[in-house]
Amino acid sequence: MKQSTFKEKYPVWTLELNKDEVKQTSAAEIVEYFKERIEAHPIAKFIAIFKHYEHTSSLPEHHIAPEIKDIENVIFCFGKEIPTTKVAAVRPRSIGVCELEDKFVIEFMEAPNETLHKVMQNWAKELKV
């Protein structure tokens, strides 16, 4: 996985997988994979699937890079504690799944809890067959 900073402030982790490296054939199938991992996790809670591409393309004025075929986000929360009000600013979590012509791009912001961040990294890496 690669770490980068989006818009000079957001720590984002990215994994690019060629379509022949995964058994899933669409962004929606990868989102379902993540949903299964979330539902099997002892403290994670599945919240929703946001069909980002569908939403953006439905707007009268929109721009989507031509290489992007689909984007969906799986939204969930690992929250087992609320030590401060600021936790609401970093929850829930979202994993974005972008489908391009020849690959999938999995991206998410760095989680404030290192252990749970590694869980998300492992889920993404385990997509590779």
Secondary structure, 3 states (H helix, E strand, C coil): CEEEEECCCEEEEEEEEEHHHECCCCHHHHHHHHHHHHHHCCCCEEEEEECHHHHHHHCCCCCCCCCEEEEEEEEEECCCCCCCCCHHHHCCEEEEEEEECCEEEEEEECCCCHHHHHHHHHHHHCCEC
